[in-house]
Amino acid sequence: MPTTSRRSIVRGRDCQRCGAPNYDTVGGRAKCVQCGAIYRRAAIESNDPATWDESRDIYVRRQRRKESDASEEAHAARFGGRRVRGSGSGNEKDDVVIRDERHEMKETGKNSISLKLPDWLKVRDSARSHGQQPALILTFKRALGRDVELVVMDIDDYEDLKRRAHEVDEHR
């Protein structure tokens, strides 16, 4: 016999988006009746502030994902490449592929991004396995009144890039 999820309207903590206290619950999720924001059910029923803070409104995560996808699309269009759909989930681990390069993109609205050697090695190894040059694009959203974008690449790749640009200049 198939099991059915019990739906119910429960009263919990005020919604982080709209302030409404009523939620439609199904299983372990709770959806705000007024605005549709989705939370973990345990978070709205808990009186522990840490549980609520840790739950992170799923809506916020979805918005970040949409912003990230849009940034990747814009970056790919800017440099004549393509965005890797579902990057990180299949054989292609990088976010954008541009001719002979693979770019992994990281962005933040804060003043710092942490970069560890294993993170760089993962980006490098993924690009090298496809015979391409790796680049890590770091974006500080709305910093200094605009987005600040930085490129991280291996010094050998940078030298190669400079050499190729110089060769093109010489042939003009």
C-alpha positions as CSV (number, residue, x, y, z in Angstrom):
1,M,0.0,0.0,0.0
2,P,1.5,3.4,-1.0
3,T,2.3,5.8,1.8
4,T,1.1,9.4,1.6
5,S,2.7,12.4,3.1
6,R,0.6,14.2,5.6
7,R,0.0,17.8,4.8
8,S,-0.8,20.3,7.5
9,I,-0.7,24.0,8.2
10,V,1.5,24.7,11.2
11,R,2.4,27.8,13.1
12,G,6.1,28.4,13.6
13,R,8.8,31.0,13.6
14,D,8.2,34.1,11.4
15,C,9.3,33.6,7.8
16,Q,12.7,35.2,7.1
17,R,11.3,36.7,3.8
18,C,7.9,38.0,4.6
19,G,7.4,37.6,8.4
20,A,4.3,35.3,8.1
21,P,4.1,32.6,10.8
22,N,2.1,30.0,9.0
23,Y,3.6,27.1,6.9
24,D,2.2,24.3,4.8
25,T,4.2,21.2,5.8
26,V,4.9,18.0,3.8
27,G,7.4,15.6,5.2
28,G,10.5,17.4,6.4
29,R,9.9,20.6,4.5
30,A,7.8,23.7,5.4
31,K,6.6,26.2,2.8
32,C,5.5,29.7,3.9
33,V,1.8,30.1,3.1
34,Q,2.2,33.7,2.2
35,C,5.4,34.0,0.1
36,G,6.4,30.4,-0.7
37,A,9.8,30.4,0.9
38,I,10.9,26.8,1.8
39,Y,12.5,25.8,5.0
40,R,13.4,22.6,6.9
41,R,10.4,21.8,9.1
42,A,12.7,21.2,12.1
43,A,13.9,24.8,11.8
44,I,10.5,26.5,11.9
45,E,9.4,24.3,14.9
46,S,12.6,24.8,16.9
47,N,13.0,27.5,19.6
48,D,16.7,27.2,19.2
49,P,18.1,30.2,17.3
50,A,21.1,28.2,16.1
51,T,18.8,25.7,14.3
52,W,16.9,28.5,12.6
53,D,20.2,30.2,11.5
54,E,21.7,26.9,10.3
55,S,18.6,26.1,8.2
56,R,19.3,28.9,5.7
57,D,16.2,29.6,3.7
58,I,16.3,27.3,0.6
59,Y,14.9,30.2,-1.4
60,V,18.2,32.2,-0.7
61,R,20.2,29.2,-2.0
62,R,18.1,29.0,-5.1
63,Q,18.6,32.8,-5.7
64,R,22.4,32.4,-5.3
65,R,22.3,29.5,-7.7
66,K,20.4,31.6,-10.3
67,E,22.9,34.5,-9.8
68,S,25.8,32.1,-10.2
69,D,24.3,30.6,-13.4
70,A,23.7,34.1,-14.8
71,S,27.3,35.1,-14.0
72,E,28.6,31.9,-15.7
73,E,26.5,32.6,-18.8
74,A,27.7,36.2,-19.0
75,H,31.3,35.1,-18.6
76,A,30.9,32.5,-21.3
77,A,29.3,35.0,-23.7
78,R,31.9,37.7,-22.9
79,F,34.8,35.3,-24.0
80,G,33.0,33.3,-26.7
81,G,32.8,30.1,-24.7
82,R,30.0,27.9,-23.2
83,R,28.7,27.3,-19.7
84,V,29.0,23.7,-18.4
85,R,25.5,22.7,-17.4
86,G,25.5,21.1,-13.9
87,S,29.2,21.8,-13.5
88,G,30.8,19.6,-10.9
89,S,28.3,16.8,-11.2
90,G,29.6,14.9,-14.3
91,N,32.9,14.5,-16.1
92,E,33.2,18.2,-16.7
93,K,34.0,19.8,-13.4
94,D,34.6,23.4,-14.5
95,D,32.0,26.2,-15.0
96,V,33.0,27.6,-18.4
97,V,34.9,26.3,-21.4
98,I,36.5,28.8,-23.7
99,R,38.4,27.3,-26.7
100,D,41.6,25.9,-25.1
101,E,40.8,27.1,-21.5
102,R,38.6,25.9,-18.6
103,H,37.4,28.4,-16.0
104,E,36.2,27.7,-12.6
105,M,34.3,30.6,-11.1
106,K,34.0,31.7,-7.4
107,E,32.1,34.7,-6.3
108,T,31.3,36.4,-3.0
109,G,29.6,39.5,-1.7
110,K,32.1,39.7,1.1
111,N,35.7,41.1,1.2
112,S,37.6,37.8,0.9
113,I,37.7,34.5,-0.8
114,S,39.6,31.6,0.6
115,L,41.8,29.8,-1.9
116,K,43.6,26.6,-0.8
117,L,46.2,24.7,-2.8
118,P,44.0,21.6,-3.1
119,D,41.2,23.7,-4.6
120,W,43.6,25.1,-7.3
121,L,45.1,21.6,-8.0
122,K,41.5,20.3,-8.6
123,V,40.9,23.0,-11.1
124,R,44.3,22.5,-12.7
125,D,43.9,18.8,-13.0
126,S,40.4,19.0,-14.5
127,A,41.6,21.4,-17.2
128,R,44.8,19.4,-17.9
129,S,42.8,16.2,-18.3
130,H,41.0,17.9,-21.2
131,G,44.2,19.3,-22.6
132,Q,43.3,22.8,-21.7
133,Q,44.6,25.7,-19.6
134,P,43.0,26.3,-16.2
135,A,41.9,29.6,-14.8
136,L,40.2,30.4,-11.6
137,I,38.0,33.5,-11.9
138,L,37.4,35.2,-8.5
139,T,34.5,37.8,-8.4
140,F,33.9,40.2,-5.5
141,K,30.2,41.2,-6.1
142,R,29.4,44.9,-5.8
143,A,32.9,45.7,-4.3
144,L,34.1,49.3,-4.9
145,G,30.8,50.1,-6.5
146,R,31.1,47.4,-9.1
147,D,32.0,43.8,-9.5
148,V,35.8,43.2,-9.2
149,E,37.0,40.2,-11.2
150,L,40.4,38.6,-10.8
151,V,42.1,35.7,-12.7
152,V,44.3,33.1,-11.0
153,M,46.4,31.1,-13.3
154,D,49.7,29.1,-13.2
155,I,52.8,31.2,-13.9
156,D,53.8,28.9,-16.8
157,D,50.4,29.4,-18.4
158,Y,50.7,33.1,-18.0
159,E,54.2,33.1,-19.6
160,D,52.7,31.0,-22.5
161,L,49.9,33.4,-22.9
162,K,52.3,36.4,-23.0
163,R,54.5,34.6,-25.5
164,R,51.6,33.8,-27.8
165,A,50.3,37.4,-27.6
166,H,53.8,38.7,-28.5
167,E,54.0,36.3,-31.5
168,V,50.7,37.6,-32.8
169,D,52.0,41.2,-32.5
170,E,55.1,40.3,-34.4
171,H,53.1,38.8,-37.3
172,R,51.1,42.0,-37.8
